[in-house]
Amino acid sequence: MVQRLTALVAVLATMVLAGWGAGPASAAPAKIPLGGGSGIYVMKSKDMASSCTLTTIGRTKTNKLIGFTAGHCGERGQYVLSEKYTDRGIAGIVTRSFDDLDLAIIEFDQKMVTPLRKVAGVTINGVDTRPLSFPTIACKQGRTTGNTCGIAWFSQGHEHYSQMCIVEGDSGSPVVVGDKLAGMVNAYYTFGCIGTETGTNIGPILKRVASIPAYKGFKTI
């Protein structure tokens, strides 16, 4: 049985959402630091959210600031908050969601967000588009289980399979080999941290992003 990893949580965000689109405040809010491995809330309503993990963040050729997470975490039009800095306001909005890759694209408010290359145990210095394969050791940074590593078993199509420890809330976690982004976490089989992890390799993700005119030329920070 495949278990997708979205954790549904209650978030007291009514005031945050009410402020979306409001006029300028008397003092600018502190910026929100976000990078691959940051915990995020994707708002389902004013007080309920999917709790997931940001895969990475970067800029397009036209300098848009975008990032990725798992597609089952959110749908187009849903607001995204930082889990750690919920009180700082809305960080961005889901603009695309693709079931076939289980991929969601988030466009961030550049006035609100400071993009990070390093979050806790993971630093992302570029990408490695080669499909994960045995006996590569892959690691991830997730909002629930933090930094864990495991052997990659194989890739099939756009998906990879590994033995990393993941549970609910780790959806979207960046999968890295060394300091290169190799994919994202999407699900596990049967039991968290025991069953096989499965996710999407970064090559197919970048190919899909490049097919969207507004997001051509995306590069990680």
Secondary structure, 3 states (H helix, E strand, C coil): CEEECCEEEECCCHHHHHCCCCCCCCCCCCCEEEECCCEEEEECCCCEEEEEECCEEEECCCCCEEEEEEHHHCCCCCEEEECCCHHHCEEEEEEEEECCCCEEEEEECCCCEEEECEECCEECCCECCCCCCCCCEEEEEECCCEEEEEEEEEEECCEEEECCCCCCCCCCCEEEECCEEEEEEEEEECCCCCCCEEEEEHHHHHHHHHCCHHHCCCEEC
